[in-house]
Amino acid sequence: PTGSPTRSPTGSPTTSPTGSPTVTPTQSPLTPTSSPTGCDHPMWVAGDYNEGDVVSYNDFVYICRNKKGCDSRAPGEDNTWTIEGACTPTAEPTASPSHPLPTFSPTTAPTLTPTTICNVPLWHEGTDYIIGDQVVFVGRIFT
């Protein structure tokens, strides 16, 4: 070998960055400009809109604020649409149905509780039984 290795570093490391990073947003964040409004506006579909047109999209209400109109880009994709607020239901649920519920009457008389199963009487508390009697209790025959 023609040279000998060195054991100590020749330079000293730096602990602080040499430049500062910069972040530039591509568009300003959309924030509501008024109180929430109802979803009684038409749903947005791709197409051309005029300034002042109002649509609902992804549970929010937007208004076209561009003097040249809004093209087929969805609200929120650029700054031509301004968010007006969250969609809220405008109809209140009714407390009762608008039509009365039907009533039903049995067409045959109800059946009585059976007193025997397979000709074996049901067990009744307080009844005296003798050896050899059979009774039904909880669906089973006992002797």
Buried (B, 14 or more C-beta within 10 A) or exposed (E): EEEEEEEEEEEEEEEEEEEEEEEEEEEEEBEBEEEEBBBEBEEBEEEEBEEEBBBBBEEBBBBBBBEEEBEEEBBBEEEBBBBBBBBEEEEEEEEEEEEEEEEEEEEEEEEEEEEEEEEBBEBEEEEEEEEEEEBBEEEEEEE
